[in-house]
């Protein structure tokens, strides 16, 4: 039996591919129904291609098209076309639809059950009062660690916060087909339209910035609006649609699982359990779906988890590295303004930066050339 822990896009996509290949798959998802996640909800072109092959084409995916990037720093703004067409789509709908497809494909989906512990030595998994002994374990628990199989990663200082807003007519019209990246001291914000006339505002802020606001969402927003006129104009007369923001802390941006000879041969890490890219790239979902296709192909071929992890590392390490370097440079007090000034003179550099932080075309080609949806060829 193959056991998938986590019903997000990575876990569901891998389970679908395995079930469609005739494998017996059980998927455990701790939530009884799909929920909103701390996620910018930008679906890149690569992610759309994977979702289409899994039965979720753009027409069914819904959401809002995004074709342009607006970069904001202080009182200055730069706008440039993206080198691809993205979409703004709520994760709740994507997750629920993929789990439905998984069940239709023959996956046994167990919702509302949390994995308490994993013993990777023998591989055993404790779920409630039951202990399972799968032949293969797919760990796709996202940003959340499971006791006994935590990532060897150092927690980061940034805290992720997200809420949905109903914007006034003017700001909403200015956001049409745009994603905005707003840089500020100690973090950045992403703003874009999704379904139902809602705007997704996602923040990544240093713990110190949050402490200065008394760890209070209203105080944090008020402080940012005082120092960022652009954000103040966007949120003028806006209504916050969540009673409190979704939050997550300690994300290990830049983490990339390094395969080791001592790794269990049948424990496959997917999505954020394998690679964590900076959120501003909007490519976390694409990496999750790429890892799902790679892992499914490896399991079907009888390849070890080490082989899979090495292939994934080869595929995405440079985009993860470039994203981290770009974030460090843009956040630097001296270098950040210089880079922004350069981008203002040559806006095409924004499109180039977006292209540099995608899953490489060669890696995508190995997957999209396969006859069976959701699979990749291994080198």
C-alpha positions in Angstrom: 0.0 0.0 0.0 1.1 3.5 -0.8 0.3 6.1 1.9 0.2 9.8 1.1 0.2 12.2 4.0 -1.3 15.5 3.1 -4.1 16.4 0.7 -2.8 19.6 -0.7 -1.9 19.9 -4.4 1.4 17.9 -4.1 -0.2 15.0 -2.2 -3.4 14.9 -4.2 -1.6 15.1 -7.6 0.8 12.3 -6.7 -2.0 10.1 -5.5 -4.0 10.7 -8.7 -1.1 9.7 -10.9 -0.4 6.6 -8.9 -4.0 5.5 -8.8 -4.4 6.1 -12.5 -1.4 3.8 -12.9 -3.2 1.0 -11.0 -1.6 1.4 -7.6 -3.5 1.1 -4.3 -3.2 4.5 -2.7 -4.5 5.9 0.6 -4.4 9.6 1.3 -4.7 11.1 4.8 -5.8 14.7 5.1 -6.1 16.3 8.5 -8.9 18.7 7.6 -12.4 17.4 7.1 -12.8 19.8 4.2 -10.6 22.0 2.1 -9.7 25.3 3.9 -8.0 28.6 3.0 -4.2 28.5 3.3 -1.5 31.1 3.8 -0.7 31.3 0.1 -0.4 34.1 -2.4 -2.7 32.0 -4.7 -0.8 32.9 -7.9 -1.0 30.0 -10.3 1.9 30.2 -12.8 1.9 28.9 -16.4 3.8 25.7 -15.3 1.3 25.0 -12.6 -1.6 25.6 -15.0 -0.1 23.0 -17.4 0.2 20.4 -14.6 -3.4 21.1 -13.4 -4.7 20.9 -17.0 -3.2 17.4 -17.3 -4.9 16.4 -14.1 -8.3 17.5 -15.3 -8.3 21.1 -14.1 -7.9 23.4 -17.2 -8.0 27.2 -16.8 -11.7 27.3 -17.8 -12.6 25.0 -14.9 -10.0 26.4 -12.6 -11.7 29.8 -12.7 -10.1 32.8 -10.9 -8.7 35.9 -12.6 -6.1 36.1 -15.3 -2.8 37.9 -14.4 -0.5 39.2 -17.2 1.4 42.1 -15.6 3.6 42.7 -12.5 3.6 45.9 -10.6 6.6 46.4 -8.2 6.3 49.0 -5.5 8.9 50.5 -3.2 8.3 53.7 -1.2 6.5 56.1 -3.5 7.7 54.6 -6.7 6.0 52.0 -9.0 7.3 49.9 -11.9 4.9 47.9 -14.2 6.0 45.3 -16.7 4.4 42.4 -18.6 5.0 38.9 -17.2 6.7 36.4 -19.6 3.6 34.1 -19.1 0.0 34.4 -18.2 -0.8 33.4 -14.6 -4.1 33.2 -12.7 -5.3 34.3 -9.3 -7.2 31.3 -7.8 -8.2 30.5 -4.2 -6.4 27.5 -2.9 -9.5 26.2 -1.2 -11.2 25.4 -4.6 -8.0 23.9 -6.1 -7.5 21.6 -3.1 -11.1 20.4 -3.0 -11.2 19.7 -6.7 -8.0 17.8 -6.7 -9.2 15.6 -3.8 -12.4 15.0 -5.7 -10.4 13.9 -8.8 -8.3 11.7 -6.5 -11.4 9.9 -5.2 -12.8 9.5 -8.7 -9.4 7.9 -9.7 -9.7 5.3 -7.0 -7.7 6.9 -4.2 -9.0 6.1 -0.7 -9.2 9.6 0.9 -9.4 9.7 4.7 -10.4 13.2 5.8 -10.3 14.8 9.2 -7.5 12.5 10.4 -4.1 13.7 11.6 -0.9 11.8 11.4 0.6 12.0 14.9 4.0 10.4 14.3 6.1 8.7 11.6 8.7 6.1 12.4 10.9 6.3 9.2 13.1 3.4 10.3 10.5 0.8 9.5 8.2 3.0 7.9 5.2 3.1 10.3 2.6 5.9 10.6 0.4 6.6 13.6 -3.0 7.9 12.7 -5.2 8.4 15.6 -5.1 5.1 17.5 -4.1 3.2 14.4 -0.6 2.3 13.2 -0.2 1.8 9.5 2.8 0.1 7.8 2.8 1.3 4.1 5.3 -0.1 1.6 5.8 3.5 0.4 5.3 6.8 2.2 4.7 10.1 0.4 5.1 13.0 2.8 3.2 16.0 1.5 2.3 17.8 4.7 3.2 21.2 3.3 4.6 23.8 5.7 3.6 21.6 8.7 6.1 19.1 10.2 5.1 15.6 11.3 6.8 14.3 14.4 9.5 11.8 13.6 10.0 13.1 10.0 10.6 16.8 10.4 12.7 18.6 7.8 16.3 19.2 8.7 15.7 22.9 8.2 16.3 26.0 10.2 13.1 28.0 10.8 13.1 31.4 9.2 12.4 34.8 10.7 9.5 35.7 8.4 5.9 35.4 9.5 3.3 34.8 6.8 -0.1 36.5 7.1 -3.0 36.5 4.7 -6.6 37.9 4.4 -9.2 38.6 1.7 -10.5 42.1 1.1 -13.4 43.6 -0.9 -11.8 46.6 -2.5 -13.4 49.9 -3.6 -14.2 50.1 -7.3 -11.1 52.2 -8.2 -8.4 50.0 -6.6 -10.1 46.8 -7.9 -10.1 48.1 -11.5 -6.5 49.0 -11.2 -5.6 45.5 -10.1 -7.3 43.8 -13.1 -4.7 41.4 -14.7 -2.0 42.6 -12.3 -0.1 41.1 -9.4 1.5 43.7 -7.1 4.6 43.1 -5.1 5.1 45.8 -2.4 8.5 46.0 -0.8 8.9 47.5 2.7 11.4 47.5 5.6 11.3 44.0 7.1 9.2 42.3 4.5 7.0 42.5 1.5 3.3 42.1 0.4 1.6 40.5 -2.5 -1.8 41.8 -3.7 -3.9 40.3 -6.5 -7.5 39.6 -7.4 -9.0 36.1 -7.0 -12.6 34.8 -7.3 -15.8 36.4 -6.1 -14.5 40.0 -6.4 -12.0 39.4 -3.6 -8.4 40.6 -3.4 -5.8 38.4 -1.7 -3.4 40.4 0.5 -0.5 38.2 1.7 2.3 39.6 3.8 5.7 38.2 4.8 7.1 40.2 7.7 10.0 39.9 10.0 9.1 38.9 13.6 10.5 42.2 14.8 8.1 44.2 12.6 5.2 42.2 13.9 6.3 42.8 17.5 6.5 46.5 16.8 2.8 46.3 16.0 2.1 44.4 19.2 1.5 41.2 17.2 -1.8 42.7 16.1 -3.1 42.5 12.5 -5.0 45.9 12.5 -2.0 47.7 14.0 0.4 46.1 11.5 -1.9 47.1 8.5 -2.3 50.6 9.9 1.4 51.0 10.3 2.2 49.8 6.8 -0.4 52.1 5.3 1.1 55.1 7.1 4.5 54.4 5.4 3.3 52.9 2.1 1.0 55.3 0.2 0.3 52.7 -2.5 -1.0 50.2 0.0 -3.1 52.9 1.8 -4.7 53.8 -1.5 -5.5 50.1 -2.3 -7.1 49.5 1.1 -9.0 52.8 1.3 -12.6 51.9 1.9 -11.8 48.2 1.7 -13.5 45.6 3.9 -11.5 42.8 5.5 -13.5 39.6 4.8 -11.8 37.3 7.4 -12.4 37.7 11.2 -8.7 37.3 11.6 -5.8 36.7 9.2 -4.4 33.3 8.4 -0.9 33.0 9.8 2.2 30.8 9.7 5.7 31.3 11.1 9.1 29.8 10.8 9.0 29.0 7.0 12.5 27.8 6.0 12.8 29.7 2.7 15.6 28.3 0.6 15.3 24.8 2.0 16.1 22.1 -0.5 16.2 18.5 0.7 19.6 17.0 0.3 19.4 13.2 -0.3 21.6 11.1 1.9 22.5 7.5 1.9 20.9 7.1 5.3 17.5 8.3 4.0 14.7 5.7 4.1 14.5 4.4 0.5 10.7 4.5 0.5 10.0 7.9 2.0 9.3 10.6 -0.6 9.1 14.2 0.4 6.9 16.4 -1.9 6.2 20.1 -2.2 7.3 22.3 0.8 8.7 19.2 2.5 11.3 19.0 -0.3 11.8 22.6 -1.5 10.7 26.0 -0.2 11.0 28.9 -2.6 10.5 32.5 -1.8 6.8 33.3 -1.9 7.1 36.4 -4.2 8.0 34.1 -7.1 4.5 32.6 -7.1 6.0 29.3 -8.1 5.6 27.2 -5.0 2.5 25.5 -6.5 4.4 24.6 -9.7 7.2 23.1 -7.7 4.7 21.1 -5.6 3.1 19.7 -8.8 6.4 19.0 -10.4 7.6 17.1 -7.3 4.3 15.1 -7.4 4.9 14.0 -11.0 8.5 13.1 -10.4 7.7 11.1 -7.3 4.9 9.2 -8.9 7.1 8.3 -11.9 9.9 7.1 -9.5 7.5 5.0 -7.4 6.0 3.4 -10.5 9.5 2.7 -11.9 10.6 1.2 -8.7 13.3 3.9 -8.2 14.4 4.8 -4.7 13.4 8.0 -2.9 17.1 9.0 -3.0 16.9 8.9 -6.9 13.8 11.0 -6.8 15.1 13.6 -4.4 18.3 14.0 -6.4 16.3 14.5 -9.6 14.1 17.1 -7.9 17.1 18.9 -6.4 18.7 19.0 -9.8 15.6 20.4 -11.4 14.8 23.2 -9.0 17.9 24.1 -7.1 18.9 27.0 -9.3 15.4 28.6 -9.2 15.3 28.3 -5.4 18.8 29.8 -5.2 18.0 32.7 -7.6 14.8 33.5 -5.7 16.7 33.6 -2.4 19.5 35.8 -3.8 16.9 38.1 -5.4 15.0 38.5 -2.1 18.3 39.2 -0.2 19.3 41.8 -2.8 15.9 43.6 -2.9 15.7 43.6 0.9 19.2 45.0 1.4 19.0 48.7 2.6 21.7 49.9 0.2 21.4 47.4 -2.7 17.6 47.3 -2.8 17.0 50.9 -3.9 19.8 50.6 -6.5 18.2 47.5 -8.0 14.8 49.1 -8.0 16.2 52.2 -9.8 17.8 49.9 -12.4 14.5 48.1 -12.9 12.7 51.5 -13.4 15.1 52.2 -16.2 14.8 48.8 -17.8 11.4 47.3 -16.8 12.2 44.2 -18.9 14.5 43.0 -16.2 11.4 42.2 -14.1 10.2 39.8 -16.7 13.6 38.3 -16.9 13.7 37.8 -13.1 10.3 36.2 -13.2 11.5 33.8 -15.9 14.6 32.9 -13.9 12.6 31.8 -10.9 10.4 29.2 -12.8 10.7 25.4 -13.0 13.2 25.0 -15.9 11.7 24.2 -19.3 13.8 21.1 -19.7 12.4 19.7 -16.5 8.9 20.5 -17.5 9.4 18.9 -21.0 10.3 15.6 -19.3 6.9 15.6 -17.7 4.6 17.1 -20.3 5.9 14.8 -23.0 4.6 11.8 -21.1 1.4 10.1 -22.4 0.0 9.6 -18.9 -1.1 12.8 -17.0 0.9 13.7 -13.9 4.0 11.7 -14.6 7.6 12.6 -15.5 10.5 10.7 -17.0 13.6 10.3 -14.8 17.0 10.9 -16.2 
